[in-house]
Amino acid sequence: METLEFVIYPDGRVQELVTGIVGSSCAEVTAAIEAQLGQVMSQEQTS
């Protein structure tokens, strides 16, 4: 199952957690969302 989870902090930061999507497909799925959210401060690949 593919899921996207967003945690929005009081200071405006947004943490995006993606599960069930492997490799470069993850970046393709999240690119449009990240473009709308603003500057990406950091990324960590988990698989």
One Martini backbone bead per residue (centre of mass of N, CA, C, O) as a GRO file, in nm:
protein
   47
    1MET     BB    1   0.096   0.037   0.023
    2GLU     BB    2   0.042   0.371  -0.055
    3THR     BB    3   0.181   0.655   0.135
    4LEU     BB    4   0.097   0.988   0.255
    5GLU     BB    5   0.248   1.192   0.511
    6PHE     BB    6   0.158   1.483   0.711
    7VAL     BB    7   0.344   1.717   0.911
    8ILE     BB    8   0.231   2.003   1.094
    9TYR     BB    9   0.385   2.265   1.229
   10PRO     BB   10   0.360   2.557   1.407
   11ASP     BB   11   0.609   2.690   1.223
   12GLY     BB   12   0.534   2.547   0.915
   13ARG     BB   13   0.642   2.291   0.895
   14VAL     BB   14   0.690   2.000   0.673
   15GLN     BB   15   0.634   1.654   0.697
   16GLU     BB   16   0.726   1.385   0.478
   17LEU     BB   17   0.576   1.058   0.445
   18VAL     BB   18   0.685   0.765   0.267
   19THR     BB   19   0.512   0.465   0.161
   20GLY     BB   20   0.550   0.208  -0.090
   21ILE     BB   21   0.792   0.365  -0.240
   22VAL     BB   22   1.047   0.308  -0.480
   23GLY     BB   23   1.283   0.516  -0.534
   24SER     BB   24   1.235   0.742  -0.793
   25SER     BB   25   0.923   0.736  -0.764
   26CYS     BB   26   0.904   0.914  -0.516
   27ALA     BB   27   0.996   1.182  -0.646
   28GLU     BB   28   0.771   1.190  -0.860
   29VAL     BB   29   0.526   1.197  -0.662
   30THR     BB   30   0.637   1.459  -0.478
   31ALA     BB   31   0.713   1.709  -0.657
   32ALA     BB   32   0.443   1.872  -0.674
   33ILE     BB   33   0.404   1.911  -0.372
   34GLU     BB   34   0.676   2.050  -0.308
   35ALA     BB   35   0.631   2.294  -0.496
   36GLN     BB   36   0.382   2.402  -0.323
   37LEU     BB   37   0.525   2.420  -0.033
   38GLY     BB   38   0.835   2.464  -0.110
   39GLN     BB   39   1.116   2.452   0.048
   40VAL     BB   40   1.361   2.212   0.067
   41MET     BB   41   1.564   2.123   0.336
   42SER     BB   42   1.527   1.796   0.336
   43GLN     BB   43   1.645   1.455   0.261
   44GLU     BB   44   1.540   1.099   0.315
   45GLN     BB   45   1.623   0.789   0.232
   46THR     BB   46   1.476   0.454   0.316
   47SER     BB   47   1.520   0.262   0.020
   0.00000   0.00000   0.00000
